[in-house]
Amino acid sequence: MIQAPLRVRNASRREGEFLMEGFLGCTDPVCGAAYPVVDGVPVVLKDVGNWWRQAKPAMSEARAVGPEIRGYFEALEGSGPEGIDGRSLLGSYMDFHFGQFTGVSAAPDPSNGASNGAYWEKVVGMARPGAGSKYSKSVDLGCSVGRFTFEAARFSGLSVGLDLDFGKVSAAAGIQRKRIVAYERRERGRTFRPVEGMYDPPRNVLFLVGDALDPPFLGETFDLVGALNLLDNVGVPMTLLGQADALLRAGGLLVLGTPYEWRAEIADPSEWLETDALDAAALLREILEGTAADRFGFRYSVEGEIGGLPWTLPGHSRRRTIFLSHVMRARKNGAPGRDAA
């Protein structure tokens, strides 16, 4: 976690109120760290070089990269084009998050994201504060292309979206700037079709490239922590729970949603949150309530759950993947800190 505030050290390009390119640096002179801002997205990681080696295919989406930023990344290895698979996956997630706004189909259609409106309505409903109240700050860990981040901003003073995937975070930041949703939907093979729709995002949103397992925030910063479809996409799920807990103020709300699609190539089976006696949903409940893993010190009250909530990840006109998610709303026990909702 970052232990000193950051400020703009160099602003090589702005668009209105948005910093598009430049560098952030620590206000503490002992820190000395610098973090690049690329296409409007700060990259706040300890090892930018390692991130770059994974993210560089998506960098072709960055617009008009200036010489200073270009030289910075060329020193890390240069750049490369984004392939068909990358374009297809980005379009799939844009469909999942925003397909209902593209006007392709008013009725649920498994070939696009229109059928996912009910999913977002229920998940966002689980995150809402009580009537007449508002969160000071919220964070969406593993925000992807930003739908939950935007929706949480409607009842937060500031909503932060954090993800390791530059292509997805850049797409989310683009929606914030342009106030429209525009992307490519894969129809078949090498054939993509551009789609566009109107979406009016709140302005009180900040997107960052960062690691949910090592987030660049001080502890107890947020009144709402969300992590959707992330628990089964990290190497150590218990570390993610620990980081989410560390970021959340006492009295704050944790919203987790996952289909528990465990994969050995992501996490060793010994790390999966399930046992022969307990399925993942039951074990997660016991972990948070402090009965299954008391040594971790979690003390939450589970306020609500939705089981088997379907959502569709479109692939192309001949393929789609349907997941059934478990969504949990849990309150961190203890007296709320200052500025909490």
SEVEXKOL-100664 format. One line per field, with one value per residue (C-alpha): residue number from 1; residue in three letters; x, y, z. Coordinates in pm, 1 decimal, always signed. Example, Ala and Ser with C-alpha at 12.3 -4.5 7.8 and 13.67 -1.06 7.14 Angstrom:
REM residues 2
i	[1 / 2] .
aa	[Ala / Ser] .
X	[+1230.0 / +1367.0] .
Y	[-450.0 / -106.0] .
Z	[+780.0 / +714.0] .
REM end
This chain:
REM residues 341
i	[1 / 2 / 3 / 4 / 5 / 6 / 7 / 8 / 9 / 10 / 11 / 12 / 13 / 14 / 15 / 16 / 17 / 18 / 19 / 20 / 21 / 22 / 23 / 24 / 25 / 26 / 27 / 28 / 29 / 30 / 31 / 32 / 33 / 34 / 35 / 36 / 37 / 38 / 39 / 40 / 41 / 42 / 43 / 44 / 45 / 46 / 47 / 48 / 49 / 50 / 51 / 52 / 53 / 54 / 55 / 56 / 57 / 58 / 59 / 60 / 61 / 62 / 63 / 64 / 65 / 66 / 67 / 68 / 69 / 70 / 71 / 72 / 73 / 74 / 75 / 76 / 77 / 78 / 79 / 80 / 81 / 82 / 83 / 84 / 85 / 86 / 87 / 88 / 89 / 90 / 91 / 92 / 93 / 94 / 95 / 96 / 97 / 98 / 99 / 100 / 101 / 102 / 103 / 104 / 105 / 106 / 107 / 108 / 109 / 110 / 111 / 112 / 113 / 114 / 115 / 116 / 117 / 118 / 119 / 120 / 121 / 122 / 123 / 124 / 125 / 126 / 127 / 128 / 129 / 130 / 131 / 132 / 133 / 134 / 135 / 136 / 137 / 138 / 139 / 140 / 141 / 142 / 143 / 144 / 145 / 146 / 147 / 148 / 149 / 150 / 151 / 152 / 153 / 154 / 155 / 156 / 157 / 158 / 159 / 160 / 161 / 162 / 163 / 164 / 165 / 166 / 167 / 168 / 169 / 170 / 171 / 172 / 173 / 174 / 175 / 176 / 177 / 178 / 179 / 180 / 181 / 182 / 183 / 184 / 185 / 186 / 187 / 188 / 189 / 190 / 191 / 192 / 193 / 194 / 195 / 196 / 197 / 198 / 199 / 200 / 201 / 202 / 203 / 204 / 205 / 206 / 207 / 208 / 209 / 210 / 211 / 212 / 213 / 214 / 215 / 216 / 217 / 218 / 219 / 220 / 221 / 222 / 223 / 224 / 225 / 226 / 227 / 228 / 229 / 230 / 231 / 232 / 233 / 234 / 235 / 236 / 237 / 238 / 239 / 240 / 241 / 242 / 243 / 244 / 245 / 246 / 247 / 248 / 249 / 250 / 251 / 252 / 253 / 254 / 255 / 256 / 257 / 258 / 259 / 260 / 261 / 262 / 263 / 264 / 265 / 266 / 267 / 268 / 269 / 270 / 271 / 272 / 273 / 274 / 275 / 276 / 277 / 278 / 279 / 280 / 281 / 282 / 283 / 284 / 285 / 286 / 287 / 288 / 289 / 290 / 291 / 292 / 293 / 294 / 295 / 296 / 297 / 298 / 299 / 300 / 301 / 302 / 303 / 304 / 305 / 306 / 307 / 308 / 309 / 310 / 311 / 312 / 313 / 314 / 315 / 316 / 317 / 318 / 319 / 320 / 321 / 322 / 323 / 324 / 325 / 326 / 327 / 328 / 329 / 330 / 331 / 332 / 333 / 334 / 335 / 336 / 337 / 338 / 339 / 340 / 341] .
aa	[Met / Ile / Gln / Ala / Pro / Leu / Arg / Val / Arg / Asn / Ala / Ser / Arg / Arg / Glu / Gly / Glu / Phe / Leu / Met / Glu / Gly / Phe / Leu / Gly / Cys / Thr / Asp / Pro / Val / Cys / Gly / Ala / Ala / Tyr / Pro / Val / Val / Asp / Gly / Val / Pro / Val / Val / Leu / Lys / Asp / Val / Gly / Asn / Trp / Trp / Arg / Gln / Ala / Lys / Pro / Ala / Met / Ser / Glu / Ala / Arg / Ala / Val / Gly / Pro / Glu / Ile / Arg / Gly / Tyr / Phe / Glu / Ala / Leu / Glu / Gly / Ser / Gly / Pro / Glu / Gly / Ile / Asp / Gly / Arg / Ser / Leu / Leu / Gly / Ser / Tyr / Met / Asp / Phe / His / Phe / Gly / Gln / Phe / Thr / Gly / Val / Ser / Ala / Ala / Pro / Asp / Pro / Ser / Asn / Gly / Ala / Ser / Asn / Gly / Ala / Tyr / Trp / Glu / Lys / Val / Val / Gly / Met / Ala / Arg / Pro / Gly / Ala / Gly / Ser / Lys / Tyr / Ser / Lys / Ser / Val / Asp / Leu / Gly / Cys / Ser / Val / Gly / Arg / Phe / Thr / Phe / Glu / Ala / Ala / Arg / Phe / Ser / Gly / Leu / Ser / Val / Gly / Leu / Asp / Leu / Asp / Phe / Gly / Lys / Val / Ser / Ala / Ala / Ala / Gly / Ile / Gln / Arg / Lys / Arg / Ile / Val / Ala / Tyr / Glu / Arg / Arg / Glu / Arg / Gly / Arg / Thr / Phe / Arg / Pro / Val / Glu / Gly / Met / Tyr / Asp / Pro / Pro / Arg / Asn / Val / Leu / Phe / Leu / Val / Gly / Asp / Ala / Leu / Asp / Pro / Pro / Phe / Leu / Gly / Glu / Thr / Phe / Asp / Leu / Val / Gly / Ala / Leu / Asn / Leu / Leu / Asp / Asn / Val / Gly / Val / Pro / Met / Thr / Leu / Leu / Gly / Gln / Ala / Asp / Ala / Leu / Leu / Arg / Ala / Gly / Gly / Leu / Leu / Val / Leu / Gly / Thr / Pro / Tyr / Glu / Trp / Arg / Ala / Glu / Ile / Ala / Asp / Pro / Ser / Glu / Trp / Leu / Glu / Thr / Asp / Ala / Leu / Asp / Ala / Ala / Ala / Leu / Leu / Arg / Glu / Ile / Leu / Glu / Gly / Thr / Ala / Ala / Asp / Arg / Phe / Gly / Phe / Arg / Tyr / Ser / Val / Glu / Gly / Glu / Ile / Gly / Gly / Leu / Pro / Trp / Thr / Leu / Pro / Gly / His / Ser / Arg / Arg / Arg / Thr / Ile / Phe / Leu / Ser / His / Val / Met / Arg / Ala / Arg / Lys / Asn / Gly / Ala / Pro / Gly / Arg / Asp / Ala / Ala] .
X	[+0.0 / +113.0 / +205.9 / +234.5 / -9.2 / +52.1 / +51.9 / +92.4 / +464.5 / +444.5 / +140.5 / +239.7 / -118.8 / -461.3 / -814.0 / -1012.8 / -1014.5 / -861.3 / -489.0 / -426.7 / -49.0 / +218.1 / +352.8 / +235.6 / +489.9 / +496.0 / +469.7 / +717.1 / +1069.0 / +1194.9 / +951.1 / +1080.0 / +837.8 / +691.8 / +385.4 / +290.7 / -49.6 / -140.7 / -456.3 / -608.9 / -536.4 / -274.1 / -67.5 / +1.4 / +208.5 / +536.5 / +665.6 / +550.1 / +788.7 / +625.1 / +280.9 / +397.7 / +510.2 / +154.2 / -33.2 / +155.0 / -75.9 / -361.9 / -155.4 / -245.8 / -574.1 / -395.1 / -445.7 / -163.1 / +94.9 / +345.1 / +722.5 / +791.3 / +549.7 / +644.3 / +1011.9 / +932.2 / +758.4 / +1004.2 / +1266.9 / +1055.6 / +1036.1 / +837.5 / +482.9 / +282.1 / -50.4 / -363.5 / -478.2 / -820.3 / -862.9 / -794.1 / -1042.0 / -1301.7 / -1260.2 / -1279.2 / -1596.5 / -1744.4 / -1692.1 / -1824.3 / -2134.2 / -2168.3 / -2141.4 / -2310.5 / -2482.3 / -2825.3 / -2747.9 / -2644.1 / -3000.4 / -2928.9 / -3225.6 / -3493.5 / -3569.4 / -3322.6 / -3096.0 / -2825.9 / -2610.0 / -2544.0 / -2546.2 / -2909.2 / -3001.2 / -2762.5 / -2967.7 / -3136.0 / -2797.6 / -2673.7 / -2999.6 / -2979.4 / -2606.9 / -2622.7 / -2929.0 / -2723.5 / -2467.8 / -2702.7 / -2678.2 / -2981.4 / -3241.4 / -3110.6 / -2748.0 / -2441.2 / -2095.4 / -1797.6 / -1573.8 / -1627.1 / -1388.6 / -1456.0 / -1175.8 / -1132.9 / -1353.8 / -1305.4 / -1477.6 / -1641.5 / -2015.7 / -2023.7 / -1778.0 / -2007.9 / -2322.8 / -2159.6 / -2067.5 / -2437.6 / -2446.8 / -2082.9 / -1882.7 / -1603.0 / -1601.6 / -1269.7 / -1227.8 / -912.6 / -800.2 / -475.6 / -601.6 / -508.1 / -734.8 / -1043.0 / -957.1 / -879.5 / -1219.4 / -1389.0 / -1202.5 / -1301.8 / -1669.6 / -1628.1 / -1472.4 / -1689.1 / -2019.1 / -2098.4 / -2037.6 / -1860.9 / -1682.2 / -1647.4 / -1872.9 / -1734.1 / -1980.2 / -1765.8 / -1404.4 / -1228.6 / -1554.5 / -1626.6 / -1913.6 / -1896.1 / -2177.2 / -2255.3 / -2500.0 / -2573.0 / -2467.4 / -2449.3 / -2177.3 / -2127.1 / -1821.5 / -1707.2 / -1516.0 / -1143.8 / -1004.5 / -661.3 / -446.6 / -351.6 / -338.4 / -629.5 / -389.9 / -161.8 / -389.2 / -238.5 / -460.3 / -431.8 / -625.3 / -981.0 / -1029.7 / -1363.2 / -1721.6 / -1806.6 / -1576.5 / -1702.9 / -1538.0 / -1739.7 / -1620.8 / -1276.3 / -1251.6 / -1209.9 / -972.7 / -683.0 / -403.5 / -484.1 / -853.6 / -793.2 / -544.3 / -812.9 / -1053.0 / -783.0 / -708.4 / -1078.2 / -1118.7 / -814.8 / -953.8 / -1300.2 / -1386.3 / -1565.4 / -1937.5 / -1871.4 / -2023.2 / -1855.7 / -2024.7 / -1886.3 / -2019.8 / -1872.5 / -1971.3 / -1684.3 / -1538.0 / -1217.5 / -936.7 / -610.4 / -416.5 / -511.7 / -507.3 / -378.5 / -675.3 / -550.4 / -639.1 / -997.8 / -1254.6 / -1451.1 / -1423.8 / -1577.6 / -1818.8 / -1893.6 / -1957.7 / -1795.6 / -2094.0 / -2131.5 / -1758.7 / -1733.8 / -2019.7 / -1845.0 / -1511.6 / -1664.2 / -1867.4 / -1550.7 / -1662.5 / -1463.3 / -1130.3 / -1126.6 / -751.7 / -810.1 / -1017.2 / -1303.2 / -1612.8 / -1893.1 / -2269.1 / -2412.5 / -2709.5 / -2823.3 / -2740.7 / -2854.1 / -2775.4 / -2763.9 / -2788.4 / -2737.0 / -2526.4 / -2409.8 / -2063.7 / -2116.1 / -1844.5 / -1980.6 / -2301.2 / -2237.8 / -2108.1 / -2198.2 / -2113.5 / -2372.9 / -2256.0 / -2457.4 / -2317.0 / -2350.2 / -2376.5 / -2326.7 / -2374.0 / -2182.0 / -2137.4 / -1803.6 / -1876.1 / -1758.1 / -1831.0 / -1807.8 / -1502.0 / -1516.2 / -1661.9 / -1828.3 / -2182.8] .
Y	[+0.0 / +356.3 / +529.9 / +885.1 / +1097.8 / +1136.7 / +1455.6 / +1541.8 / +1561.3 / +1616.8 / +1687.1 / +1649.3 / +1635.3 / +1730.9 / +1721.9 / +1978.0 / +1871.8 / +1531.4 / +1452.7 / +1234.2 / +1186.3 / +1257.2 / +1124.3 / +1111.3 / +1125.1 / +1092.9 / +1411.7 / +1255.4 / +1319.9 / +998.8 / +795.2 / +906.8 / +684.0 / +791.6 / +643.2 / +701.5 / +828.0 / +678.0 / +763.2 / +915.8 / +616.1 / +626.4 / +306.3 / +273.9 / -43.4 / -131.3 / -311.9 / -120.0 / -318.2 / -652.0 / -501.3 / -358.4 / -696.0 / -822.3 / -504.8 / -389.3 / -564.3 / -344.1 / -27.5 / +6.7 / +147.3 / +445.0 / +760.8 / +992.4 / +876.6 / +1160.1 / +1125.7 / +1131.4 / +848.8 / +660.8 / +677.3 / +562.4 / +247.8 / +185.2 / +161.0 / -113.2 / -310.6 / -133.1 / -205.0 / -462.1 / -491.6 / -624.5 / -954.9 / -1082.5 / -1262.8 / -942.4 / -740.8 / -1013.4 / -1038.4 / -661.4 / -650.7 / -935.7 / -750.9 / -426.0 / -619.5 / -770.3 / -431.1 / -199.1 / -406.7 / -304.1 / +54.3 / -22.0 / -57.5 / -384.4 / -556.1 / -438.1 / -797.8 / -1033.1 / -1161.3 / -1416.8 / -1297.6 / -961.1 / -802.0 / -689.0 / -982.5 / -867.5 / -567.8 / -769.9 / -880.5 / -523.7 / -405.9 / -670.0 / -636.4 / -257.5 / -293.9 / -504.5 / -222.9 / +68.0 / +242.6 / +306.3 / +559.2 / +913.4 / +811.1 / +814.8 / +660.7 / +892.2 / +669.8 / +338.3 / +110.0 / -150.8 / -409.9 / -577.5 / -314.2 / -437.5 / -183.7 / -1.7 / -58.6 / -121.3 / +165.7 / +406.3 / +283.1 / +302.3 / +665.1 / +751.9 / +698.6 / +779.3 / +1096.4 / +931.3 / +595.7 / +430.9 / +151.3 / -62.2 / -332.8 / -479.4 / -490.0 / -162.7 / -224.4 / -258.6 / +31.2 / +251.9 / +164.1 / +259.6 / +591.2 / +657.6 / +613.3 / +864.5 / +1123.7 / +1072.2 / +993.4 / +725.1 / +351.7 / +252.9 / -73.8 / -362.8 / -666.7 / -983.2 / -1152.1 / -1439.2 / -1523.0 / -1196.8 / -1002.7 / -728.7 / -482.2 / -141.8 / -71.2 / +244.5 / +352.0 / +638.6 / +604.2 / +898.1 / +819.8 / +1020.5 / +1246.8 / +1156.5 / +849.7 / +766.4 / +466.3 / +322.4 / +39.0 / -143.6 / -480.7 / -581.0 / -809.5 / -510.6 / -206.9 / +143.6 / +279.4 / +342.0 / +110.0 / +187.0 / +431.4 / +312.1 / +277.4 / +37.1 / -228.2 / -427.0 / -724.3 / -880.9 / -1192.5 / -1149.5 / -1396.9 / -1687.7 / -1492.4 / -1432.0 / -1660.6 / -1642.4 / -1568.7 / -1531.3 / -1251.9 / -1068.8 / -1099.7 / -971.5 / -670.6 / -590.0 / -608.1 / -383.0 / -119.0 / -116.1 / +104.5 / -40.4 / -31.4 / -35.8 / -266.2 / -547.1 / -672.8 / -991.7 / -1157.3 / -1466.6 / -1786.3 / -1968.8 / -2071.8 / -2205.7 / -2276.1 / -2449.3 / -2228.8 / -1924.9 / -2060.7 / -2386.4 / -2604.4 / -2584.7 / -2211.5 / -2259.3 / -2152.4 / -2474.4 / -2810.0 / -3153.9 / -3060.5 / -2700.0 / -2541.4 / -2206.7 / -1990.4 / -2157.2 / -2144.8 / -1778.7 / -1697.2 / -1875.9 / -1707.7 / -1359.7 / -1430.8 / -1556.1 / -1912.4 / -2103.5 / -1922.2 / -1732.2 / -1672.7 / -1423.6 / -1203.4 / -1134.1 / -1009.5 / -944.6 / -966.9 / -1107.8 / -887.9 / -1053.3 / -1310.1 / -1393.5 / -1740.1 / -1849.7 / -1498.9 / -1548.3 / -1330.8 / -1381.4 / -1323.2 / -1301.0 / -1439.2 / -1407.4 / -1492.8 / -1866.6 / -1870.9 / -1735.8 / -1834.8 / -1817.9 / -1796.2 / -1829.0 / -1596.1 / -1589.0 / -1231.5 / -1146.0 / -823.7 / -819.3 / -545.7 / -505.2 / -504.7 / -217.4 / +151.1 / +351.9 / +571.3 / +941.3 / +1038.8 / +698.0 / +677.0] .
Z	[+0.0 / -67.2 / +257.6 / +120.5 / -84.3 / -456.3 / -660.7 / -1027.2 / -1096.1 / -1471.5 / -1691.0 / -2055.0 / -2187.7 / -2054.7 / -2194.7 / -2001.9 / -1638.0 / -1714.5 / -1694.3 / -2001.6 / -1983.7 / -1729.0 / -1401.9 / -1041.3 / -761.0 / -382.8 / -180.6 / +64.4 / -77.9 / +85.1 / -126.6 / -466.6 / -658.6 / -993.9 / -1164.6 / -1529.7 / -1641.1 / -1979.9 / -2176.9 / -1863.8 / -1637.2 / -1356.6 / -1330.0 / -956.2 / -916.2 / -746.9 / -1055.3 / -1363.0 / -1583.5 / -1500.0 / -1559.7 / -1891.4 / -2022.1 / -1974.1 / -2069.5 / -2377.9 / -2633.6 / -2513.8 / -2535.1 / -2902.0 / -2767.7 / -2607.7 / -2809.2 / -2922.1 / -2673.1 / -2637.0 / -2667.9 / -2294.1 / -2210.8 / -2527.4 / -2437.2 / -2084.6 / -2209.0 / -2491.8 / -2222.7 / -2062.9 / -2390.2 / -2658.9 / -2769.3 / -2963.5 / -3142.5 / -2978.9 / -3126.1 / -3221.0 / -2890.9 / -2697.4 / -2903.6 / -2865.8 / -2488.2 / -2440.5 / -2651.2 / -2447.0 / -2120.6 / -2265.7 / -2370.1 / -2023.9 / -1853.0 / -2103.1 / -2372.9 / -2247.3 / -2353.9 / -2712.8 / -2842.8 / -3021.6 / -2864.6 / -2624.4 / -2525.5 / -2353.3 / -2628.1 / -2541.6 / -2831.7 / -2662.1 / -2320.2 / -2314.8 / -2092.3 / -1817.1 / -1705.2 / -1429.5 / -1296.5 / -1259.9 / -1106.5 / -832.9 / -764.9 / -741.8 / -520.7 / -279.6 / -254.1 / -187.6 / +150.7 / +366.2 / +264.4 / +279.8 / +340.3 / +118.5 / +123.5 / +152.0 / -64.7 / -240.6 / -430.7 / -698.1 / -688.8 / -1025.7 / -1186.8 / -1546.6 / -1776.8 / -1488.4 / -1463.6 / -1087.1 / -1028.7 / -1210.5 / -1038.1 / -692.9 / -767.3 / -770.7 / -394.1 / -304.3 / -267.4 / -466.9 / -644.0 / -735.6 / -990.4 / -975.0 / -1219.2 / -1354.8 / -1714.9 / -1883.8 / -2185.5 / -1967.0 / -1736.8 / -2036.2 / -2186.5 / -1858.2 / -1841.1 / -2203.1 / -2116.4 / -1835.1 / -2067.8 / -2376.4 / -2198.1 / -2454.3 / -2479.4 / -2803.1 / -2875.7 / -3118.8 / -3092.3 / -3244.8 / -3479.8 / -3609.3 / -3692.6 / -3783.3 / -3827.1 / -3573.3 / -3575.9 / -3404.0 / -3158.2 / -2966.2 / -2699.6 / -2463.9 / -2101.3 / -1863.0 / -1607.2 / -1289.4 / -1278.0 / -924.4 / -1047.5 / -1058.5 / -1247.9 / -1167.3 / -1292.2 / -974.9 / -802.0 / -576.9 / -388.3 / -317.6 / -348.4 / -346.8 / -68.4 / +302.4 / +530.8 / +637.0 / +349.8 / +211.6 / +330.6 / +46.7 / -100.9 / -397.4 / -568.5 / -848.5 / -1031.4 / -875.2 / -587.4 / -828.4 / -1054.3 / -813.0 / -703.3 / -331.4 / -260.2 / +113.9 / +41.2 / -155.0 / +138.7 / +372.0 / +152.5 / +111.8 / +489.6 / +544.4 / +308.4 / +467.7 / +761.2 / +1062.0 / +992.4 / +616.6 / +357.5 / +162.5 / -155.8 / -310.5 / -623.9 / -783.4 / -965.7 / -787.6 / -1124.2 / -971.4 / -1220.3 / -1138.2 / -1380.7 / -1168.1 / -813.5 / -672.3 / -565.6 / -206.2 / -215.6 / -335.4 / -78.0 / -52.1 / +120.9 / +84.6 / +362.8 / +264.8 / -72.4 / -146.7 / -50.6 / +289.0 / +361.6 / +261.0 / +497.3 / +785.7 / +707.8 / +716.0 / +1028.4 / +1200.4 / +1266.3 / +1000.4 / +1021.5 / +1347.7 / +1325.6 / +1042.5 / +1269.9 / +1028.5 / +1207.9 / +961.6 / +976.1 / +653.8 / +565.5 / +243.6 / -23.3 / -375.0 / -505.1 / -867.8 / -1015.9 / -1392.8 / -1617.4 / -1974.1 / -2117.1 / -2494.5 / -2720.0 / -3073.3 / -3259.1 / -3210.1 / -2854.6 / -2515.1 / -2158.7 / -1881.8 / -1519.9 / -1200.0 / -936.4 / -561.5 / -433.1 / -66.4 / +128.7 / +458.6 / +720.3 / +899.5 / +1269.0 / +1484.1 / +1526.0 / +1199.5 / +1164.3 / +1089.9 / +751.6 / +720.4 / +590.9] .
REM end
